[in-house]
Amino acid sequence: MFVGHYAVGFLLKKKFNEIPLWVFFIAVQFVDILAFSLVLLGVEKMSYNPTANPFLRTSIDYVPFTHSLSSSLVIAFIVFLVIWKLKNKTWGIALSIGVVSHWFIDFIAHTPDMPLLFNSYKVGLGLWNYPWIAFFLEIGFFLGAGYYLYKDAENLKRPVILIALLVLLYTPTMFAPEEEMPVAVFSIFSLSLYFIFAALAWWTERKQN
């Protein structure tokens, strides 16, 4: 999933309002940020899978350090300890939940390529096998979480822009041509989007003069 992870960020922001939204946007995608960084370094492996299904064109070949449940729990625990030390326990709990949520959201969407232990016992419910159902469920989850967060907000202009931009940028993936994109280019593109969306989340909460 993509915007589905940001839906979790919205829900966590509602619960832990003192933590900036952009921090949650980084937390819920932190596993992917690490994964694409390791792919660029040649440590983890992804490849192109020629298929008409846009969700299945990236094959997760070897991602034991970031996308196994065991590794995700370890990463989340490290985040908890570091953030507890740098900020406080509440921040640590909230952000570690955001980090580990990534695996469980992916588990729903992915075909069985999500390892439980390092690179073994791969699982996945396979929602992506039904691309249009997956797309509309994810958009619905994202919009519902956005409404839940902002339903009582006094100024909706920037939140609406944020939500609209994410939906508009995500929707074209359903119509993307079946052409191979080099893994390095895809990794850099994805990393760029994660930080752009985090910047948009920061802008959404920035005080207006």
Accessible surface in RSA format (square Angstrom, percent):
REM  Atomic radii and reference values for relative SASA: ProtOr
REM  Chains: A
REM  Algorithm: Lee & Richards
REM  Probe-radius: 1.40
REM  Slices: 20
REM RES _ NUM      All-atoms   Total-Side   Main-Chain    Non-polar    All polar
REM                ABS   REL    ABS   REL    ABS   REL    ABS   REL    ABS   REL
RES MET A   1    28.02  14.5  12.45   8.2  15.57  37.1  15.16  12.9  12.86  17.0
RES PHE A   2    35.63  17.8  35.63  22.1   0.00   0.0  35.63  21.6   0.00   0.0
RES VAL A   3     0.00   0.0   0.00   0.0   0.00   0.0   0.00   0.0   0.00   0.0
RES GLY A   4     0.00   0.0   0.00   N/A   0.00   0.0   0.00   0.0   0.00   0.0
RES HIS A   5     0.62   0.3   0.28   0.2   0.34   0.9   0.34   0.3   0.28   0.3
RES TYR A   6     0.21   0.1   0.21   0.1   0.00   0.0   0.01   0.0   0.20   0.2
RES ALA A   7     0.00   0.0   0.00   0.0   0.00   0.0   0.00   0.0   0.00   0.0
RES VAL A   8    17.46  11.5  17.46  15.8   0.00   0.0  17.46  15.2   0.00   0.0
RES GLY A   9     0.00   0.0   0.00   N/A   0.00   0.0   0.00   0.0   0.00   0.0
RES PHE A  10     0.03   0.0   0.00   0.0   0.03   0.1   0.02   0.0   0.01   0.0
RES LEU A  11    68.09  37.9  62.50  44.7   5.59  14.1  62.77  44.1   5.32  14.3
RES LEU A  12    16.41   9.1  16.17  11.6   0.24   0.6  16.41  11.5   0.00   0.0
RES LYS A  13    18.03   8.8  18.03  11.1   0.00   0.0   7.49   6.7  10.54  11.2
RES LYS A  14    69.20  33.8  51.42  31.5  17.79  42.3  34.14  30.7  35.06  37.3
RES LYS A  15   155.67  75.9 129.22  79.3  26.44  63.0  76.86  69.2  78.81  83.9
RES PHE A  16    28.34  14.2  28.28  17.5   0.06   0.2  28.34  17.2   0.00   0.0
RES ASN A  17   100.65  69.4  94.11  90.9   6.54  15.7  25.58  61.6  75.07  72.6
RES GLU A  18   106.95  61.4  76.56  57.9  30.38  72.3  60.42 116.9  46.53  38.0
RES ILE A  19     0.00   0.0   0.00   0.0   0.00   0.0   0.00   0.0   0.00   0.0
RES PRO A  20    39.86  29.0  37.17  33.9   2.69   9.8  39.60  32.7   0.26   1.6
RES LEU A  21     0.00   0.0   0.00   0.0   0.00   0.0   0.00   0.0   0.00   0.0
RES TRP A  22   102.17  41.0 102.17  49.5   0.00   0.0  94.13  50.2   8.03  13.0
RES VAL A  23    18.97  12.5  18.26  16.5   0.72   1.7  18.42  16.0   0.55   1.5
RES PHE A  24     0.00   0.0   0.00   0.0   0.00   0.0   0.00   0.0   0.00   0.0
RES PHE A  25     1.15   0.6   0.07   0.0   1.08   2.8   0.07   0.0   1.08   3.1
RES ILE A  26    38.38  21.8  38.38  28.6   0.00   0.0  38.38  27.6   0.00   0.0
RES ALA A  27     6.49   6.0   3.05   4.7   3.44   7.8   6.37   9.0   0.12   0.3
RES VAL A  28     0.00   0.0   0.00   0.0   0.00   0.0   0.00   0.0   0.00   0.0
RES GLN A  29     0.63   0.4   0.63   0.5   0.00   0.0   0.13   0.3   0.51   0.4
RES PHE A  30    58.11  29.1  58.11  36.0   0.00   0.0  58.11  35.2   0.00   0.0
RES VAL A  31     0.76   0.5   0.75   0.7   0.01   0.0   0.75   0.7   0.01   0.0
RES ASP A  32    18.65  13.1  18.65  18.6   0.00   0.0   0.22   0.5  18.43  18.4
RES ILE A  33    17.72  10.1  17.72  13.2   0.00   0.0  17.72  12.8   0.00   0.0
RES LEU A  34    55.53  30.9  55.32  39.6   0.21   0.5  55.49  39.0   0.03   0.1
RES ALA A  35     0.00   0.0   0.00   0.0   0.00   0.0   0.00   0.0   0.00   0.0
RES PHE A  36    12.33   6.2  12.33   7.6   0.00   0.0  12.33   7.5   0.00   0.0
RES SER A  37    39.95  33.8  37.63  50.2   2.32   5.4  25.05  53.3  14.90  20.9
RES LEU A  38    40.59  22.6  40.59  29.0   0.00   0.0  40.59  28.5   0.00   0.0
RES VAL A  39    16.00  10.5   5.90   5.3  10.10  24.3   5.90   5.1  10.10  27.4
RES LEU A  40    75.17  41.9  40.82  29.2  34.35  86.4  44.51  31.3  30.66  82.5
RES LEU A  41   135.96  75.7 104.75  74.9  31.21  78.5 109.46  76.9  26.50  71.3
RES GLY A  42    37.64  46.4   0.00   N/A  37.64  46.4  22.55  61.9  15.09  33.8
RES VAL A  43    64.04  42.1  52.55  47.6  11.49  27.7  58.00  50.4   6.03  16.4
RES GLU A  44     0.96   0.6   0.00   0.0   0.96   2.3   0.00   0.0   0.96   0.8
RES LYS A  45   104.08  50.8 102.62  63.0   1.45   3.5  67.19  60.5  36.89  39.3
RES MET A  46    18.42   9.5   5.82   3.9  12.60  30.0   5.12   4.4  13.30  17.6
RES SER A  47    42.94  36.3  41.37  55.2   1.57   3.6  32.28  68.7  10.66  14.9
RES TYR A  48    52.20  24.4  28.56  16.2  23.64  61.5  29.44  22.1  22.76  28.1
RES ASN A  49    55.97  38.6  54.72  52.9   1.25   3.0   5.56  13.4  50.41  48.7
RES PRO A  50    96.24  70.1  76.91  70.1  19.33  70.3  76.91  63.5  19.33 120.1
RES THR A  51    32.48  23.1  26.02  26.4   6.46  15.4  15.29  20.5  17.19  26.0
RES ALA A  52    82.33  75.7  64.37  99.3  17.96  40.8  65.59  92.4  16.73  44.3
RES ASN A  53    20.20  13.9  15.44  14.9   4.76  11.5  13.89  33.4   6.31   6.1
RES PRO A  54    29.17  21.3  10.74   9.8  18.44  67.0  10.74   8.9  18.44 114.6
RES PHE A  55    24.06  12.0  12.90   8.0  11.16  29.0  16.41   9.9   7.65  21.9
RES LEU A  56    39.53  22.0  35.59  25.5   3.94   9.9  37.45  26.3   2.08   5.6
RES ARG A  57    32.40  13.6  31.02  15.8   1.37   3.3  17.83  24.4  14.57   8.8
RES THR A  58    50.35  35.8  36.62  37.1  13.73  32.7  22.81  30.6  27.54  41.6
RES SER A  59    37.01  31.3  30.58  40.8   6.43  14.8  15.32  32.6  21.69  30.4
RES ILE A  60    22.18  12.6  12.54   9.3   9.64  23.2  12.54   9.0   9.64  26.2
RES ASP A  61    60.54  42.4  42.99  42.8  17.55  41.5  26.71  62.9  33.83  33.7
RES TYR A  62    73.17  34.2  72.75  41.4   0.42   1.1  50.99  38.3  22.18  27.3
RES VAL A  63     1.82   1.2   1.55   1.4   0.27   0.7   1.55   1.3   0.27   0.7
RES PRO A  64     0.00   0.0   0.00   0.0   0.00   0.0   0.00   0.0   0.00   0.0
RES PHE A  65    87.09  43.6  77.58  48.1   9.51  24.7  78.99  47.9   8.09  23.2
RES THR A  66     1.41   1.0   1.41   1.4   0.00   0.0   1.41   1.9   0.00   0.0
RES HIS A  67     4.19   2.3   3.93   2.7   0.26   0.7   0.92   1.0   3.26   3.8
RES SER A  68     0.00   0.0   0.00   0.0   0.00   0.0   0.00   0.0   0.00   0.0
RES LEU A  69    37.18  20.7  37.18  26.6   0.00   0.0  37.18  26.1   0.00   0.0
RES SER A  70    31.37  26.5  26.24  35.0   5.12  11.8  26.67  56.8   4.70   6.6
RES SER A  71    18.39  15.5  13.96  18.6   4.43  10.2   7.73  16.5  10.66  14.9
RES SER A  72     0.08   0.1   0.08   0.1   0.00   0.0   0.00   0.0   0.08   0.1
RES LEU A  73    93.92  52.3  88.55  63.3   5.37  13.5  88.96  62.5   4.96  13.3
RES VAL A  74    87.25  57.4  84.06  76.1   3.19   7.7  87.20  75.8   0.05   0.1
RES ILE A  75    20.86  11.9  20.48  15.3   0.37   0.9  20.86  15.0   0.00   0.0
RES ALA A  76     7.40   6.8   7.37  11.4   0.03   0.1   7.40  10.4   0.00   0.0
RES PHE A  77   118.04  59.1 114.07  70.7   3.97  10.3 117.69  71.4   0.35   1.0
RES ILE A  78    93.30  53.1  93.10  69.4   0.21   0.5  93.30  67.2   0.00   0.0
RES VAL A  79    21.94  14.4  19.94  18.1   2.00   4.8  21.94  19.1   0.00   0.0
RES PHE A  80    31.51  15.8  31.51  19.5   0.00   0.0  31.51  19.1   0.00   0.0
RES LEU A  81    80.40  44.8  74.56  53.3   5.84  14.7  75.29  52.9   5.12  13.8
RES VAL A  82    70.60  46.5  66.68  60.4   3.92   9.5  70.60  61.3   0.00   0.0
RES ILE A  83    32.12  18.3  32.12  23.9   0.00   0.0  32.12  23.1   0.00   0.0
RES TRP A  84   115.30  46.3 108.67  52.6   6.63  15.6  88.25  47.1  27.06  43.9
RES LYS A  85   178.11  86.9 149.14  91.5  28.97  69.0  98.59  88.7  79.52  84.7
RES LEU A  86   127.26  70.9  98.87  70.7  28.39  71.4 101.26  71.1  26.00  70.0
RES LYS A  87   113.97  55.6  85.41  52.4  28.56  68.0  36.79  33.1  77.18  82.2
RES ASN A  88    67.87  46.8  64.25  62.1   3.62   8.7  32.23  77.6  35.64  34.4
RES LYS A  89   108.66  53.0 106.32  65.2   2.33   5.6  51.73  46.6  56.93  60.6
RES THR A  90    57.94  41.2  55.58  56.3   2.36   5.6  20.14  27.0  37.80  57.1
RES TRP A  91    34.71  13.9  34.71  16.8   0.00   0.0  28.44  15.2   6.27  10.2
RES GLY A  92     0.00   0.0   0.00   N/A   0.00   0.0   0.00   0.0   0.00   0.0
RES ILE A  93    70.06  39.9  69.52  51.8   0.54   1.3  70.06  50.4   0.00   0.0
RES ALA A  94     0.00   0.0   0.00   0.0   0.00   0.0   0.00   0.0   0.00   0.0
RES LEU A  95     7.94   4.4   7.94   5.7   0.00   0.0   7.94   5.6   0.00   0.0
RES SER A  96    16.88  14.3  16.08  21.5   0.80   1.8   6.00  12.8  10.87  15.2
RES ILE A  97    73.76  42.0  73.01  54.4   0.75   1.8  73.71  53.1   0.05   0.1
RES GLY A  98     0.00   0.0   0.00   N/A   0.00   0.0   0.00   0.0   0.00   0.0
RES VAL A  99     1.45   1.0   1.45   1.3   0.00   0.0   1.45   1.3   0.00   0.0
RES VAL A 100    27.49  18.1  27.49  24.9   0.00   0.0  27.49  23.9   0.00   0.0
RES SER A 101    15.48  13.1  11.86  15.8   3.62   8.3  15.46  32.9   0.02   0.0
RES HIS A 102     0.40   0.2   0.40   0.3   0.00   0.0   0.21   0.2   0.19   0.2
RES TRP A 103     8.60   3.4   7.80   3.8   0.79   1.9   8.60   4.6   0.00   0.0
RES PHE A 104    97.41  48.7  96.95  60.0   0.46   1.2  96.95  58.8   0.46   1.3
RES ILE A 105    19.88  11.3  19.88  14.8   0.00   0.0  19.88  14.3   0.00   0.0
RES ASP A 106     3.70   2.6   3.70   3.7   0.00   0.0   0.00   0.0   3.70   3.7
RES PHE A 107    53.55  26.8  53.55  33.2   0.00   0.0  53.55  32.5   0.00   0.0
RES ILE A 108    71.65  40.8  71.61  53.3   0.04   0.1  71.61  51.6   0.04   0.1
RES ALA A 109     0.00   0.0   0.00   0.0   0.00   0.0   0.00   0.0   0.00   0.0
RES HIS A 110    10.59   5.8  10.35   7.2   0.25   0.6   6.15   6.3   4.44   5.2
RES THR A 111    33.82  24.1  33.43  33.9   0.39   0.9  17.47  23.5  16.35  24.7
RES PRO A 112    87.48  63.8  69.47  63.3  18.01  65.5  69.47  57.4  18.01 111.9
RES ASP A 113    27.81  19.5  27.13  27.0   0.68   1.6  14.71  34.6  13.10  13.1
RES MET A 114     0.10   0.1   0.10   0.1   0.00   0.0   0.08   0.1   0.02   0.0
RES PRO A 115     0.53   0.4   0.53   0.5   0.00   0.0   0.53   0.4   0.00   0.0
RES LEU A 116    68.00  37.9  63.13  45.2   4.87  12.2  63.14  44.3   4.86  13.1
RES LEU A 117   105.28  58.6 104.89  75.0   0.39   1.0 104.89  73.7   0.39   1.0
RES PHE A 118    94.20  47.1  93.89  58.2   0.30   0.8  94.20  57.1   0.00   0.0
RES ASN A 119    47.86  33.0  37.66  36.4  10.20  24.6   9.26  22.3  38.60  37.3
RES SER A 120    53.89  45.5  48.78  65.1   5.11  11.8  18.36  39.1  35.53  49.8
RES TYR A 121   156.04  72.9 135.62  77.2  20.42  53.1  99.55  74.8  56.49  69.6
RES LYS A 122    78.98  38.5  55.52  34.1  23.46  55.9  32.30  29.1  46.68  49.7
RES VAL A 123    40.96  27.0  38.31  34.7   2.65   6.4  40.96  35.6   0.00   0.0
RES GLY A 124    14.53  17.9   0.00   N/A  14.53  17.9   0.04   0.1  14.50  32.5
RES LEU A 125   120.24  67.0  87.76  62.8  32.48  81.6  90.84  63.8  29.39  79.1
RES GLY A 126     2.98   3.7   0.00   N/A   2.98   3.7   2.48   6.8   0.50   1.1
RES LEU A 127    31.46  17.5  27.58  19.7   3.88   9.8  31.36  22.0   0.10   0.3
RES TRP A 128    32.61  13.1  32.61  15.8   0.00   0.0  32.01  17.1   0.60   1.0
RES ASN A 129    77.12  53.2  57.66  55.7  19.46  46.9  14.47  34.8  62.65  60.6
RES TYR A 130   131.94  61.6 127.74  72.7   4.20  10.9  85.35  64.1  46.59  57.4
RES PRO A 131    32.87  24.0  32.87  30.0   0.00   0.0  32.87  27.1   0.00   0.0
RES TRP A 132   114.97  46.1 113.41  54.9   1.56   3.7  85.76  45.7  29.21  47.4
RES ILE A 133   100.32  57.1  95.40  71.1   4.93  11.9  99.91  71.9   0.41   1.1
RES ALA A 134     1.10   1.0   0.88   1.4   0.22   0.5   0.88   1.2   0.22   0.6
RES PHE A 135    12.42   6.2  12.42   7.7   0.00   0.0  12.42   7.5   0.00   0.0
RES PHE A 136   127.60  63.8 119.50  74.0   8.10  21.1 119.91  72.7   7.68  22.0
RES LEU A 137   100.74  56.1  93.77  67.1   6.98  17.5  96.13  67.5   4.61  12.4
RES GLU A 138     0.83   0.5   0.64   0.5   0.18   0.4   0.20   0.4   0.63   0.5
RES ILE A 139    18.80  10.7  18.80  14.0   0.00   0.0  18.80  13.5   0.00   0.0
RES GLY A 140    39.79  49.1   0.00   N/A  39.79  49.1  31.00  85.1   8.79  19.7
RES PHE A 141    73.95  37.0  63.38  39.3  10.57  27.5  71.64  43.4   2.31   6.6
RES PHE A 142     0.00   0.0   0.00   0.0   0.00   0.0   0.00   0.0   0.00   0.0
RES LEU A 143    82.24  45.8  77.01  55.1   5.24  13.2  77.51  54.4   4.73  12.7
RES GLY A 144    39.40  48.6   0.00   N/A  39.40  48.6  33.86  92.9   5.55  12.4
RES ALA A 145     4.54   4.2   0.31   0.5   4.23   9.6   2.62   3.7   1.92   5.1
RES GLY A 146     0.45   0.6   0.00   N/A   0.45   0.6   0.13   0.3   0.32   0.7
RES TYR A 147   154.01  71.9 145.03  82.5   8.97  23.3 111.16  83.5  42.84  52.8
RES TYR A 148    96.70  45.1  96.27  54.8   0.43   1.1  56.62  42.5  40.08  49.4
RES LEU A 149    21.37  11.9  10.34   7.4  11.03  27.7  10.34   7.3  11.03  29.7
RES TYR A 150    26.54  12.4  26.15  14.9   0.39   1.0  25.21  18.9   1.34   1.6
RES LYS A 151   100.62  49.1  66.50  40.8  34.12  81.2  29.00  26.1  71.61  76.3
RES ASP A 152   111.07  77.8  83.33  82.9  27.74  65.6  39.15  92.1  71.92  71.7
RES ALA A 153    41.72  38.4  16.07  24.8  25.65  58.4  27.03  38.1  14.69  38.9
RES GLU A 154   183.40 105.3 140.30 106.1  43.11 102.6  60.79 117.6 122.61 100.1
RES ASN A 155    86.86  59.9  73.17  70.7  13.68  32.9  34.99  84.2  51.87  50.1
RES LEU A 156    81.95  45.6  77.25  55.3   4.70  11.8  77.27  54.3   4.68  12.6
RES LYS A 157   144.08  70.3 131.73  80.8  12.35  29.4  84.17  75.8  59.91  63.8
RES ARG A 158    31.29  13.1  31.12  15.9   0.18   0.4   4.41   6.0  26.88  16.3
RES PRO A 159     9.57   7.0   9.57   8.7   0.00   0.0   9.57   7.9   0.00   0.0
RES VAL A 160    85.04  56.0  83.57  75.7   1.46   3.5  84.64  73.5   0.40   1.1
RES ILE A 161    59.98  34.1  57.89  43.1   2.09   5.0  59.89  43.1   0.09   0.2
RES LEU A 162     0.27   0.1   0.07   0.1   0.19   0.5   0.27   0.2   0.00   0.0
RES ILE A 163    25.50  14.5  25.50  19.0   0.00   0.0  25.50  18.4   0.00   0.0
RES ALA A 164    40.80  37.5  34.38  53.1   6.41  14.6  40.63  57.2   0.16   0.4
RES LEU A 165    61.45  34.2  61.45  44.0   0.00   0.0  61.45  43.2   0.00   0.0
RES LEU A 166     0.03   0.0   0.00   0.0   0.03   0.1   0.00   0.0   0.03   0.1
RES VAL A 167    29.89  19.7  29.89  27.1   0.00   0.0  29.89  26.0   0.00   0.0
RES LEU A 168   118.01  65.7 110.16  78.8   7.85  19.7 110.28  77.4   7.73  20.8
RES LEU A 169    91.11  50.7  75.17  53.8  15.94  40.1  75.71  53.2  15.40  41.4
RES TYR A 170     9.08   4.2   7.37   4.2   1.72   4.5   8.67   6.5   0.41   0.5
RES THR A 171    40.81  29.0  40.81  41.4   0.00   0.0  36.21  48.6   4.60   7.0
RES PRO A 172    73.84  53.8  68.33  62.3   5.50  20.0  71.38  58.9   2.46  15.3
RES THR A 173    57.99  41.2  54.54  55.3   3.45   8.2  57.29  77.0   0.70   1.1
RES MET A 174    18.32   9.5   1.87   1.2  16.46  39.2   1.84   1.6  16.48  21.8
RES PHE A 175   137.18  68.6 108.40  67.1  28.78  74.9 115.69  70.1  21.49  61.5
RES ALA A 176    42.67  39.2  31.84  49.1  10.83  24.6  35.92  50.6   6.76  17.9
RES PRO A 177    91.74  66.9  75.68  69.0  16.06  58.4  86.76  71.6   4.98  31.0
RES GLU A 178    88.97  51.1  61.64  46.6  27.33  65.1  21.01  40.6  67.96  55.5
RES GLU A 179   126.50  72.6 110.95  83.9  15.55  37.0  41.22  79.7  85.28  69.6
RES GLU A 180   122.01  70.0  93.39  70.7  28.62  68.1  21.63  41.8 100.38  82.0
RES MET A 181    84.46  43.7  77.94  51.6   6.52  15.5  79.32  67.4   5.14   6.8
RES PRO A 182    78.90  57.5  71.90  65.5   6.99  25.4  78.90  65.1   0.00   0.0
RES VAL A 183    42.19  27.8  37.27  33.7   4.93  11.9  37.98  33.0   4.21  11.4
RES ALA A 184    52.71  48.5  48.42  74.7   4.28   9.7  49.58  69.8   3.13   8.3
RES VAL A 185    76.46  50.3  74.99  67.9   1.47   3.5  76.00  66.0   0.46   1.3
RES PHE A 186    61.03  30.5  61.03  37.8   0.00   0.0  61.03  37.0   0.00   0.0
RES SER A 187     0.00   0.0   0.00   0.0   0.00   0.0   0.00   0.0   0.00   0.0
RES ILE A 188    96.12  54.7  95.64  71.3   0.48   1.1  95.89  69.0   0.23   0.6
RES PHE A 189   105.11  52.6 100.22  62.1   4.89  12.7 104.79  63.5   0.31   0.9
RES SER A 190     9.28   7.8   8.51  11.4   0.77   1.8   3.14   6.7   6.13   8.6
RES LEU A 191    24.67  13.7  24.58  17.6   0.08   0.2  24.67  17.3   0.00   0.0
RES SER A 192    47.81  40.4  39.05  52.1   8.76  20.2  26.75  57.0  21.05  29.5
RES LEU A 193    33.75  18.8  33.75  24.1   0.00   0.0  33.75  23.7   0.00   0.0
RES TYR A 194     9.24   4.3   8.55   4.9   0.69   1.8   1.09   0.8   8.15  10.0
RES PHE A 195   107.90  54.0 102.12  63.3   5.78  15.0 102.63  62.2   5.27  15.1
RES ILE A 196    89.64  51.0  86.73  64.6   2.91   7.0  89.33  64.3   0.31   0.8
RES PHE A 197     0.11   0.1   0.11   0.1   0.00   0.0   0.11   0.1   0.00   0.0
RES ALA A 198     6.66   6.1   6.05   9.3   0.61   1.4   6.43   9.1   0.22   0.6
RES ALA A 199    56.33  51.8  47.37  73.1   8.96  20.4  54.34  76.5   1.99   5.3
RES LEU A 200    36.78  20.5  36.26  25.9   0.52   1.3  36.69  25.8   0.09   0.2
RES ALA A 201     0.00   0.0   0.00   0.0   0.00   0.0   0.00   0.0   0.00   0.0
RES TRP A 202   128.29  51.5 127.02  61.5   1.27   3.0 100.08  53.4  28.22  45.8
RES TRP A 203    74.62  29.9  74.62  36.1   0.00   0.0  57.66  30.7  16.96  27.5
RES THR A 204    14.31  10.2   1.80   1.8  12.52  29.8   1.80   2.4  12.52  18.9
RES GLU A 205    67.38  38.7  38.57  29.2  28.80  68.6  34.08  65.9  33.30  27.2
RES ARG A 206   115.91  48.7 103.10  52.6  12.81  30.5  21.51  29.4  94.40  57.2
RES LYS A 207   186.22  90.8 171.03 104.9  15.18  36.2 120.05 108.1  66.17  70.5
RES GLN A 208    97.37  54.4  64.92  47.4  32.45  77.3  24.61  52.4  72.76  55.2
RES ASN A 209   192.38 132.7 117.60 113.6  74.78 180.1  68.64 165.2 123.74 119.6
END  Absolute sums over single chains surface
CHAIN  1 A    10683.0       9226.7       1456.3       7719.8       2963.2
END  Absolute sums over all chains
TOTAL         10683.0       9226.7       1456.3       7719.8       2963.2
